[in-house]
């Protein structure tokens, strides 16, 4: 289990409202697009991170976490597991408070590194599912 209810609740309600969503583009068919909509409805600022640096949901996009010129509270990761560990490391370098790996995104070594760096972390979960589940 990579994220108990207390950790999930803390990330969703207690760490700040600026979420960088890695893998978010203007493609409405991708899960990241819909999840970002849910996050916005629940008061989060959603910052797209994608190589194309597209504006999504009215928010300027950036090509990488390092390019974002302000603090980010949570990094939500919609890339495959092979790439996710590097994103987690970038989140640590960026000074984020938490990393959230989406459903089917699992990297146990990245989880250990990220937790050892003092960040909260959840893997293989979706905030769009957890928000209503936890009320």
N, C-alpha and C positions, 0 to 999 in steps of 0.2 A: 504494500500500500504506500503510495507516494503522495501523501497529503490527506491527513485526517480532517474531520469536519472543523476542528478548531483552527487549523492552519488555513483552510479554505476560507472560512469566515473572516479571519484576520486579513487575508489578502484582499478579499472583496470589500470589506468595510473599514479596515483600520489603517491602511498604509498610504492612503493618498489616492487621488483620482486621475492621475495621468498615466495612461496605459499605452505603451508602444506595442503595436501589433505587427510582428514580423511575418511578412508574407501577405499582408493586406494590399490588394489592388482593386481596380474598378470592376473586376470580373465578378458579377453578381451571382454566378453559379458556384463560386468557391465558398467553402464554409466560413472562412475568415470574414467575408463581407457581412454575412448574417449575424455572426457573433459580435462583430463590431457594432452593428445596429443595436443589439441587445445591451451591450455595455454602455452605449450612448444614452439609451432610454433610462438606464439606471445611474445616470449622472457622471459617467466617466468621460474624460477627454481622451479620445482615441486618435493616436498618432500613427499613420501608416508608415511602415518600413518595408521597402520593396525596391529592387534595382531600378525600376522605372520612376521612382519618386513621384508617383501620381497623387493628386489631391483626391481624397476619398471621404465621403460623408462631410464635406466642407472643411476638412483639415488637411493642411499642407503635408505632403509625403516627403520622406527622406530616403536616400539610398542605403543608409546604414544607421545603426544606433549612434555611432560616433558623430554622425552629421547633425544630429538633433541638438539645437543650440540652447536647450533648457533641460531641467531635471526631469527624469522619468521615474515614476514610482514602481510600476510593474511592467515587465516585458513578457508579452503573450506570444508564444512561438507556434507558428503554423508552417513549419518546414519539416522535411522528413528527418527521422531519427539520426541519420548519418551526418546531417548538417547542424542539428540542434545543439550539440555540445559546444561548438564554436560560438553560437549565439548566446548561450548561457555565460560563456567566458566574457563576451562583449558586454553583457548586462552587468556583470561584476565590475568590469572596468569602467562602465558608465556611471556606476554608483546607484543602481536600482536597488530597491528594497526587497523585491521578489521576482521570481521567474515562474512562469506558468507554461508548461508544455501541454499542448492540446491532446485530444484523444489519439491514441496509437503513436504518440511521440514519446519514446522512452530511451533514455541514456543514463544508466545507473552511475557511471563514472562522473558524468556532468552533474548529476544530482548530488553526489558526495562532495565534489569540488565547490559547488554553489552553496551548499549548506555549510561547508567548512569556512567559506568566506563570509558567513554571517547572514546570508539572504534566506528568506522564506522560499520554499519551492514546492510546486505541485506538478505531477506528471500524469499523463494519460487521463486527463479530466477536461471538462469544458465548462467555462463560466456560465454559458447560456443554459446549461443544464443545472449547474450548482446553485445559481441565484434563486430560481423558484423552489428548488428542493430544500434549501436552507431557510427559505422565507425571508 
